[in-house]
Amino acid sequence: MSPLVLPVALLIGLSLGALGGGGSILTVPALVYLLGQDARQATTASLVIVGLTSLIALIPHARRGNVRVGQGLVFGILGVAGSFAGAAASGLVPPAVLLTAFAALMLVVAVLMLHRTRRRATDTGHAHATGTAAPMLTWKPFTIAWPRVAKVVLTATAVGLLTGFFGVGGGFALVPALVLALSFSMPVAVGTSLLVIAVNSGTALIARAAGGVHLDWTVIAVFTGVAIVGSLLGGRIAGRVSPQHLTRAFAVLLIAVALYTAARSIPGLF
């Protein structure tokens, strides 16, 4: 096992815990280029790692009352069809095409994360100014204006599709979607997105169960354990420090990994 695996797993956990997403997208390149797994094996193993890490990562957010269980579960259930469709489509795509598309996805995510940092300071400041003590978990009704229903359904389906196809959590799309579609504050969107990621990862993994992909459970256990430690540390960071600088630095790292992935995978298209 490459010595780089442990710090990468820690970084992925930190991002999930502090930002509610984005970090899981590094799991697939790490499994492919550091551990030599093929694209299908890596995207399937990533679902296990990301799903379990997200479940643990949401605990500190739940303690601060930033996990909306009802809305999160409904959002995740709405994405089930997308998860199954994405998992089915992934098995039909050549590995080189899958990794090239993954590189493009990483570039898109990096741009979205950089864009998000411009708005986070305002959102966080508003949340701190208006926030009140909240119970550990809240089960508020899934109340949205009817004109937003289509947006919520489409977004949930799209996130599920990404999860099933690429083996990523989709938190980079979830956080802004929860802010815009459900009017969540940024801390609540980050916490709730972890629950949705866990639901999407679980359904996508079920969809892939019949695919006959061999998984290295020792690698998955080590990777997940380190990522969970990172996620708990990330949860502490989210409660004390503005994650803007972390987001920018992570976006730059994503761009670098995307370019490396593209350079390795594009030649395989021809």
Backbone hydrogen bonds in HBPLUS format (Angstrom, degrees):
<---DONOR---> <-ACCEPTOR-->    atom                        ^
c    i                          cat <-CA-CA->   ^        H-A-AA   ^      H-
h    n   atom  resd res      DA  || num        DHA   H-A  angle D-A-AA Bond
n    s   type  num  typ     dist DA aas  dist angle  dist       angle   num
A0005-VAL N   A0002-SER O   3.08 MM   3  5.63 164.0  2.10 116.9 121.7     1
A0008-VAL N   A0004-LEU O   3.14 MM   4  6.23 157.0  2.20 150.5 157.5     2
A0009-ALA N   A0005-VAL O   2.85 MM   4  6.04 160.3  1.89 154.7 160.3     3
A0010-LEU N   A0006-LEU O   2.95 MM   4  6.17 155.6  2.01 150.4 157.5     4
A0011-LEU N   A0007-PRO O   2.94 MM   4  6.12 153.6  2.01 142.1 149.0     5
A0012-ILE N   A0008-VAL O   2.94 MM   4  6.22 155.0  2.00 150.5 157.0     6
A0013-GLY N   A0009-ALA O   3.03 MM   4  6.28 161.0  2.07 147.9 152.5     7
A0014-LEU N   A0010-LEU O   2.90 MM   4  6.15 157.1  1.95 148.9 155.6     8
A0015-SER N   A0011-LEU O   3.02 MM   4  6.25 159.4  2.06 148.9 153.4     9
A0016-LEU N   A0012-ILE O   3.04 MM   4  6.31 161.4  2.07 150.3 155.3    10
A0017-GLY N   A0013-GLY O   2.91 MM   4  6.08 165.7  1.93 155.0 158.8    11
A0018-ALA N   A0014-LEU O   2.89 MM   4  5.95 160.2  1.93 150.6 156.1    12
A0019-LEU N   A0015-SER O   2.76 MM   4  5.33 156.1  1.82 141.3 149.5    13
A0020-GLY N   A0016-LEU O   3.02 MM   4  4.65 136.7  2.21 115.1 123.3    14
A0025-ILE N   A0022-GLY O   3.32 MM   3  5.84 152.4  2.40 109.2 116.2    15
A0026-LEU N   A0023-GLY O   3.03 MM   3  5.82 165.9  2.05 123.6 127.7    16
A0027-THR N   A0024-SER O   3.02 MM   3  5.37 156.1  2.08 109.6 117.2    17
A0030-ALA N   A0026-LEU O   3.06 MM   4  6.16 157.4  2.12 150.2 157.2    18
A0031-LEU N   A0027-THR O   2.96 MM   4  6.21 159.2  2.01 154.0 159.1    19
A0032-VAL N   A0028-VAL O   2.93 MM   4  6.12 152.3  2.01 154.7 163.0    20
A0033-TYR N   A0029-PRO O   2.83 MM   4  5.78 169.9  1.84 153.3 155.7    21
A0034-LEU N   A0030-ALA O   2.96 MM   4  5.21 145.5  2.08 129.4 139.0    22
A0037-GLN N   A0031-LEU O   3.04 MM   6  5.76 166.2  2.06 148.0 144.8    23
A0036-GLY N   A0032-VAL O   3.10 MM   4  4.89 122.5  2.44 111.2 119.6    24
A0042-ALA N   A0038-ASP O   2.91 MM   4  6.05 160.9  1.94 157.2 163.3    25
A0043-THR N   A0039-ALA O   2.97 MM   4  6.10 163.1  2.00 148.7 153.0    26
A0044-THR N   A0040-ARG O   3.11 MM   4  6.19 149.4  2.21 141.3 149.0    27
A0045-ALA N   A0041-GLN O   2.95 MM   4  6.11 166.7  1.97 150.0 154.1    28
A0046-SER N   A0042-ALA O   2.87 MM   4  5.94 149.6  1.96 144.7 153.5    29
A0047-LEU N   A0044-THR O   3.11 MM   3  5.39 132.4  2.35 102.3 113.9    30
A0048-VAL N   A0045-ALA O   3.11 MM   3  5.35 122.0  2.46 102.1 115.4    31
A0049-ILE N   A0045-ALA O   3.11 MM   4  6.44 167.9  2.12 157.3 159.8    32
A0050-VAL N   A0046-SER O   2.81 MM   4  5.83 171.7  1.81 154.2 157.2    33
A0051-GLY N   A0047-LEU O   2.95 MM   4  5.76 156.9  2.00 136.4 143.9    34
A0052-LEU N   A0048-VAL O   3.10 MM   4  6.14 173.1  2.10 151.4 153.5    35
A0053-THR N   A0049-ILE O   3.04 MM   4  6.04 161.3  2.07 146.2 152.2    36
A0054-SER N   A0050-VAL O   2.93 MM   4  5.95 156.7  1.98 146.2 152.4    37
A0055-LEU N   A0051-GLY O   3.17 MM   4  6.40 153.8  2.24 144.6 150.9    38
A0056-ILE N   A0052-LEU O   3.25 MM   4  6.59 158.4  2.30 150.3 154.7    39
A0057-ALA N   A0053-THR O   2.84 MM   4  5.96 155.6  1.90 148.7 156.9    40
A0058-LEU N   A0054-SER O   3.07 MM   4  6.18 139.0  2.24 146.7 153.4    41
A0059-ILE N   A0056-ILE O   3.18 MM   3  5.68 158.1  2.23 113.3 119.6    42
A0062-ALA N   A0058-LEU O   2.77 MM   4  5.97 150.3  1.86 154.0 163.3    43
A0063-ARG N   A0059-ILE O   3.00 MM   4  6.30 152.1  2.08 153.2 160.6    44
A0064-ARG N   A0061-HIS O   3.15 MM   3  5.27 136.5  2.34  97.0 108.9    45
A0066-ASN N   A0061-HIS O   2.96 MM   5  5.29 164.4  1.99 150.8 147.4    46
A0065-GLY N   A0062-ALA O   2.88 MM   3  4.92 160.3  1.92 108.3 113.0    47
A0072-GLY N   A0068-ARG O   2.91 MM   4  5.92 159.7  1.95 154.6 161.4    48
A0069-VAL N   A0138-THR O   3.09 MM  69  6.21 138.3  2.27 167.0 176.7    49
A0073-LEU N   A0069-VAL O   2.91 MM   4  6.01 164.0  1.93 155.5 158.5    50
A0074-VAL N   A0070-GLY O   3.09 MM   4  6.31 165.0  2.12 151.3 155.5    51
A0075-PHE N   A0071-GLN O   2.87 MM   4  6.03 163.3  1.89 151.4 156.5    52
A0076-GLY N   A0072-GLY O   2.91 MM   4  6.09 156.1  1.97 144.9 151.8    53
A0077-ILE N   A0073-LEU O   2.83 MM   4  6.06 157.7  1.88 150.7 156.8    54
A0078-LEU N   A0074-VAL O   2.92 MM   4  6.14 154.7  1.98 150.2 156.9    55
A0079-GLY N   A0076-GLY O   3.03 MM   3  5.17 138.5  2.21  98.3 110.4    56
A0080-VAL N   A0077-ILE O   3.09 MM   3  5.27 167.2  2.11 110.3 114.2    57
A0083-SER N   A0079-GLY O   2.94 MM   4  6.22 152.2  2.02 151.7 160.2    58
A0084-PHE N   A0080-VAL O   3.03 MM   4  6.37 161.2  2.07 159.2 162.4    59
A0085-ALA N   A0081-ALA O   2.99 MM   4  6.17 160.9  2.03 148.6 154.4    60
A0086-GLY N   A0082-GLY O   2.82 MM   4  5.93 160.8  1.86 149.8 155.2    61
A0087-ALA N   A0083-SER O   2.97 MM   4  6.12 158.7  2.02 145.7 151.5    62
A0088-ALA N   A0084-PHE O   3.04 MM   4  6.21 156.4  2.10 145.2 151.2    63
A0089-ALA N   A0085-ALA O   2.96 MM   4  6.17 158.4  2.00 148.5 154.6    64
A0090-SER N   A0086-GLY O   2.93 MM   4  6.06 149.3  2.03 146.8 154.9    65
A0092-LEU N   A0089-ALA O   3.02 MM   3  5.35 154.6  2.08 109.5 117.6    66
A0093-VAL N   A0090-SER O   3.38 MM   3  5.52 163.5  2.41 105.8 110.6    67
A0097-VAL N   A0094-PRO O   3.06 MM   3  5.38 120.2  2.43 107.7 122.0    68
A0098-LEU N   A0094-PRO O   2.99 MM   4  6.27 159.1  2.04 156.1 163.0    69
A0099-LEU N   A0095-PRO O   2.95 MM   4  6.18 162.8  1.98 155.0 158.1    70
A0100-THR N   A0096-ALA O   2.99 MM   4  6.09 152.1  2.07 141.2 149.2    71
A0101-ALA N   A0097-VAL O   2.90 MM   4  6.07 163.7  1.93 151.6 155.9    72
A0102-PHE N   A0098-LEU O   2.92 MM   4  6.08 143.0  2.06 137.0 148.3    73
A0103-ALA N   A0099-LEU O   2.94 MM   4  6.20 146.1  2.05 141.6 149.4    74
A0104-ALA N   A0100-THR O   3.13 MM   4  6.51 156.2  2.19 146.8 152.5    75
A0105-LEU N   A0101-ALA O   2.92 MM   4  6.21 152.0  2.00 145.1 153.3    76
A0106-MET N   A0102-PHE O   2.96 MM   4  6.27 154.2  2.03 148.7 154.7    77
A0107-LEU N   A0103-ALA O   3.16 MM   4  6.52 152.4  2.24 146.7 153.3    78
A0108-VAL N   A0104-ALA O   3.09 MM   4  6.42 156.9  2.14 149.0 155.1    79
A0109-VAL N   A0105-LEU O   2.87 MM   4  6.15 160.9  1.91 155.1 160.5    80
A0110-ALA N   A0106-MET O   2.94 MM   4  6.14 157.7  1.99 147.5 153.1    81
A0111-VAL N   A0107-LEU O   3.13 MM   4  6.41 158.5  2.18 147.3 152.1    82
A0112-LEU N   A0108-VAL O   2.97 MM   4  6.27 161.1  2.00 152.3 157.7    83
A0113-MET N   A0109-VAL O   2.83 MM   4  6.07 156.3  1.88 154.0 160.5    84
A0114-LEU N   A0110-ALA O   3.00 MM   4  6.21 157.5  2.05 147.6 153.3    85
A0115-HIS N   A0111-VAL O   2.93 MM   4  6.16 153.2  2.01 147.0 154.9    86
A0116-ARG N   A0112-LEU O   2.87 MM   4  6.08 147.3  1.97 142.3 151.7    87
A0117-THR N   A0113-MET O   3.22 MM   4  6.50 143.3  2.36 143.1 150.8    88
A0118-ARG N   A0115-HIS O   3.19 MM   3  5.65 144.5  2.33 107.3 116.4    89
A0119-ARG N   A0116-ARG O   2.98 MM   3  5.45 145.0  2.11 110.6 120.4    90
A0120-ARG N   A0116-ARG O   3.00 MM   4  6.11 137.9  2.18 151.3 164.3    91
A0123-ASP N   A0119-ARG O   3.13 MM   4  6.39 167.7  2.15 156.5 160.3    92
A0124-THR N   A0120-ARG O   2.76 MM   4  5.84 171.3  1.76 161.8 164.0    93
A0125-GLY N   A0121-ALA O   2.99 MM   4  5.98 159.0  2.03 140.8 147.2    94
A0126-HIS N   A0122-THR O   3.01 MM   4  6.17 155.6  2.07 146.4 152.7    95
A0127-ALA N   A0123-ASP O   2.95 MM   4  6.20 153.9  2.02 145.5 153.0    96
A0128-HIS N   A0124-THR O   2.92 MM   4  6.19 157.8  1.97 153.8 159.1    97
A0129-ALA N   A0125-GLY O   3.02 MM   4  6.14 147.0  2.13 140.1 149.4    98
A0130-THR N   A0126-HIS O   3.03 MM   4  6.19 145.3  2.16 146.8 154.6    99
A0131-GLY N   A0127-ALA O   2.77 MM   4  5.36 127.4  2.05 142.2 153.1   100
A0143-THR N   A0141-PRO O   2.89 MM   2  5.52 124.0  2.21 110.8  94.2   101
A0148-ARG N   A0145-ALA O   2.79 MM   3  5.52 152.9  1.87 122.9 131.8   102
A0149-VAL N   A0146-TRP O   3.00 MM   3  5.19 156.8  2.06 111.1 118.3   103
A0152-VAL N   A0148-ARG O   2.95 MM   4  6.23 158.5  2.00 158.8 165.0   104
A0153-VAL N   A0149-VAL O   2.93 MM   4  6.20 167.4  1.95 160.4 163.2   105
A0154-LEU N   A0150-ALA O   2.93 MM   4  6.04 169.2  1.94 152.7 156.1   106
A0155-THR N   A0151-LYS O   2.92 MM   4  5.98 160.0  1.96 145.5 151.7   107
A0156-ALA N   A0152-VAL O   2.89 MM   4  6.01 167.1  1.91 152.5 156.3   108
A0157-THR N   A0153-VAL O   2.96 MM   4  6.09 159.0  2.00 148.1 154.0   109
A0158-ALA N   A0154-LEU O   2.90 MM   4  6.06 157.4  1.95 146.5 152.9   110
A0159-VAL N   A0155-THR O   2.92 MM   4  6.15 161.0  1.96 154.2 158.7   111
A0160-GLY N   A0156-ALA O   2.99 MM   4  6.16 158.7  2.03 144.3 150.5   112
A0161-LEU N   A0157-THR O   2.86 MM   4  6.09 149.6  1.96 144.9 153.7   113
A0162-LEU N   A0158-ALA O   3.00 MM   4  6.31 156.9  2.06 148.7 153.8   114
A0163-THR N   A0159-VAL O   2.96 MM   4  6.21 157.8  2.01 148.9 155.3   115
A0164-GLY N   A0160-GLY O   2.94 MM   4  6.15 166.4  1.96 152.8 155.7   116
A0165-PHE N   A0161-LEU O   2.95 MM   4  6.02 158.7  2.00 149.3 155.4   117
A0166-PHE N   A0162-LEU O   2.90 MM   4  5.71 164.8  1.92 147.2 152.1   118
A0167-GLY N   A0163-THR O   2.89 MM   4  4.92 136.8  2.08 127.6 136.9   119
A0173-ALA N   A0170-GLY O   3.08 MM   3  5.64 144.1  2.21 113.4 122.1   120
A0174-LEU N   A0170-GLY O   2.98 MM   4  6.15 150.8  2.06 145.4 154.5   121
A0175-VAL N   A0171-GLY O   3.11 MM   4  5.97 175.5  2.11 149.9 148.5   122
A0177-ALA N   A0173-ALA O   3.15 MM   4  6.13 148.6  2.25 141.5 151.0   123
A0178-LEU N   A0174-LEU O   2.80 MM   4  6.00 158.4  1.85 162.5 166.6   124
A0179-VAL N   A0175-VAL O   3.10 MM   4  6.33 150.6  2.19 147.8 156.2   125
A0180-LEU N   A0176-PRO O   2.91 MM   4  6.04 164.2  1.94 149.4 153.2   126
A0181-ALA N   A0177-ALA O   2.73 MM   4  5.57 162.5  1.76 149.5 155.6   127
A0182-LEU N   A0178-LEU O   3.18 MM   4  5.20 144.9  2.31 114.8 124.9   128
A0184-PHE N   A0178-LEU O   3.29 MM   6  5.95 170.6  2.30 135.1 134.8   129
A0183-SER N   A0179-VAL O   3.10 MM   4  4.77 119.5  2.49 113.8 121.4   130
A0189-ALA N   A0185-SER O   2.92 MM   4  6.13 157.5  1.97 156.7 163.9   131
A0190-VAL N   A0186-MET O   2.95 MM   4  6.15 159.6  1.99 157.4 162.0   132
A0191-GLY N   A0187-PRO O   3.10 MM   4  6.30 166.5  2.12 146.5 149.7   133
A0192-THR N   A0188-VAL O   2.89 MM   4  5.96 170.3  1.90 153.3 156.4   134
A0193-SER N   A0189-ALA O   2.93 MM   4  5.85 148.5  2.03 140.4 148.9   135
A0194-LEU N   A0191-GLY O   3.31 MM   3  5.65 137.6  2.50 103.0 112.7   136
A0195-LEU N   A0192-THR O   3.05 MM   3  5.35 126.1  2.35 104.2 117.2   137
A0196-VAL N   A0192-THR O   3.19 MM   4  6.60 159.3  2.24 152.5 158.0   138
A0197-ILE N   A0193-SER O   2.84 MM   4  6.06 157.2  1.89 150.4 156.9   139
A0198-ALA N   A0194-LEU O   3.08 MM   4  6.27 155.7  2.14 141.0 146.8   140
A0199-VAL N   A0195-LEU O   3.08 MM   4  6.38 157.5  2.13 148.7 154.4   141
A0200-ASN N   A0196-VAL O   2.85 MM   4  6.08 171.0  1.86 158.8 161.1   142
A0201-SER N   A0197-ILE O   2.86 MM   4  5.95 161.7  1.89 150.5 156.0   143
A0202-GLY N   A0198-ALA O   3.03 MM   4  6.12 157.4  2.08 142.8 148.9   144
A0203-THR N   A0199-VAL O   3.05 MM   4  6.31 164.3  2.07 154.8 158.2   145
A0204-ALA N   A0200-ASN O   2.95 MM   4  6.08 160.8  1.99 149.2 155.1   146
A0205-LEU N   A0201-SER O   2.92 MM   4  6.04 150.8  2.01 144.1 152.2   147
A0206-ILE N   A0202-GLY O   3.04 MM   4  6.30 153.7  2.11 145.1 151.8   148
A0207-ALA N   A0203-THR O   3.01 MM   4  6.26 152.8  2.08 143.9 151.4   149
A0208-ARG N   A0204-ALA O   3.09 MM   4  6.37 133.9  2.31 137.7 149.3   150
A0208-ARG N   A0205-LEU O   3.12 MM   3  5.09 129.5  2.39  93.3 106.7   151
A0209-ALA N   A0206-ILE O   3.15 MM   3  5.05 154.1  2.22 100.1 108.1   152
A0211-GLY N   A0208-ARG O   2.92 MM   3  5.32 162.9  1.95 122.6 125.1   153
A0220-ILE N   A0216-ASP O   3.06 MM   4  6.35 162.5  2.09 150.8 156.3   154
A0221-ALA N   A0217-TRP O   2.89 MM   4  5.92 156.5  1.95 139.7 145.7   155
A0222-VAL N   A0218-THR O   3.05 MM   4  6.30 166.4  2.07 153.2 156.0   156
A0223-PHE N   A0219-VAL O   2.88 MM   4  5.96 171.3  1.89 156.6 159.5   157
A0224-THR N   A0220-ILE O   2.82 MM   4  5.82 161.9  1.85 146.4 152.3   158
A0225-GLY N   A0221-ALA O   2.92 MM   4  5.98 160.2  1.96 144.8 150.6   159
A0226-VAL N   A0222-VAL O   3.09 MM   4  6.33 167.2  2.11 155.8 157.8   160
A0227-ALA N   A0223-PHE O   2.97 MM   4  6.12 158.9  2.01 147.1 153.9   161
A0228-ILE N   A0224-THR O   2.84 MM   4  6.01 152.0  1.92 152.0 159.0   162
A0229-VAL N   A0225-GLY O   3.19 MM   4  6.48 157.6  2.24 144.5 149.6   163
A0230-GLY N   A0226-VAL O   3.03 MM   4  6.35 159.5  2.07 148.4 154.1   164
A0231-SER N   A0227-ALA O   2.80 MM   4  6.06 146.5  1.91 144.4 154.5   165
A0232-LEU N   A0228-ILE O   3.01 MM   4  6.30 153.6  2.08 152.2 157.5   166
A0233-LEU N   A0229-VAL O   3.11 MM   4  6.41 156.5  2.16 147.5 154.1   167
A0234-GLY N   A0230-GLY O   2.77 MM   4  5.98 151.0  1.85 145.4 154.7   168
A0235-GLY N   A0231-SER O   2.85 MM   4  6.11 143.6  1.98 141.2 150.5   169
A0236-ARG N   A0232-LEU O   3.25 MM   4  6.57 146.3  2.37 139.0 146.4   170
A0237-ILE N   A0233-LEU O   3.05 MM   4  6.41 153.3  2.12 146.0 153.7   171
A0238-ALA N   A0234-GLY O   2.90 MM   4  6.16 155.9  1.96 150.0 156.1   172
A0239-GLY N   A0235-GLY O   3.31 MM   4  6.51 137.9  2.50 134.2 143.6   173
A0239-GLY N   A0236-ARG O   3.17 MM   3  5.25 129.9  2.43  95.4 108.2   174
A0240-ARG N   A0237-ILE O   3.08 MM   3  5.26 149.9  2.17 104.9 114.0   175
A0241-VAL N   A0237-ILE O   2.74 MM   4  5.35 168.7  1.75 159.2 160.9   176
A0247-THR N   A0243-PRO O   2.86 MM   4  6.06 156.0  1.91 155.9 162.7   177
A0248-ARG N   A0244-GLN O   3.01 MM   4  6.35 162.2  2.05 153.6 157.3   178
A0249-ALA N   A0245-HIS O   3.00 MM   4  6.17 168.0  2.01 149.7 153.2   179
A0250-PHE N   A0246-LEU O   2.88 MM   4  5.97 156.6  1.93 146.7 153.8   180
A0251-ALA N   A0247-THR O   2.87 MM   4  6.06 151.6  1.95 148.0 155.9   181
A0252-VAL N   A0248-ARG O   3.07 MM   4  6.39 155.4  2.14 149.9 155.5   182
A0253-LEU N   A0249-ALA O   3.08 MM   4  6.38 154.7  2.15 143.9 150.9   183
A0254-LEU N   A0250-PHE O   2.86 MM   4  6.16 153.6  1.93 149.0 156.4   184
A0255-ILE N   A0251-ALA O   3.04 MM   4  6.35 154.4  2.11 147.3 153.2   185
A0256-ALA N   A0252-VAL O   3.14 MM   4  6.46 157.8  2.19 147.8 153.2   186
A0257-VAL N   A0253-LEU O   2.95 MM   4  6.26 162.8  1.98 155.6 159.9   187
A0258-ALA N   A0254-LEU O   2.78 MM   4  5.93 156.2  1.83 151.1 158.4   188
A0259-LEU N   A0255-ILE O   3.00 MM   4  6.20 159.6  2.04 148.9 153.4   189
A0260-TYR N   A0256-ALA O   3.07 MM   4  6.31 156.2  2.13 145.3 152.0   190
A0261-THR N   A0257-VAL O   2.82 MM   4  6.03 162.7  1.85 151.9 156.7   191
A0262-ALA N   A0258-ALA O   2.89 MM   4  6.07 159.9  1.93 149.5 155.0   192
A0263-ALA N   A0259-LEU O   2.97 MM   4  6.12 157.0  2.02 143.9 150.2   193
A0264-ARG N   A0260-TYR O   3.05 MM   4  6.31 144.1  2.18 145.5 154.8   194
A0265-SER N   A0261-THR O   2.89 MM   4  6.02 147.9  2.00 148.5 157.7   195
A0266-ILE N   A0262-ALA O   2.91 MM   4  5.57 167.4  1.93 148.1 151.4   196
A0268-GLY N   A0265-SER O   3.00 MM   3  5.43 136.7  2.19 109.8 121.8   197
A0269-LEU N   A0266-ILE O   2.90 MM   3  5.40 165.0  1.93 120.0 125.0   198
A0270-PHE N   A0267-PRO O   3.30 MM   3  5.84 161.3  2.34 111.8 116.6   199
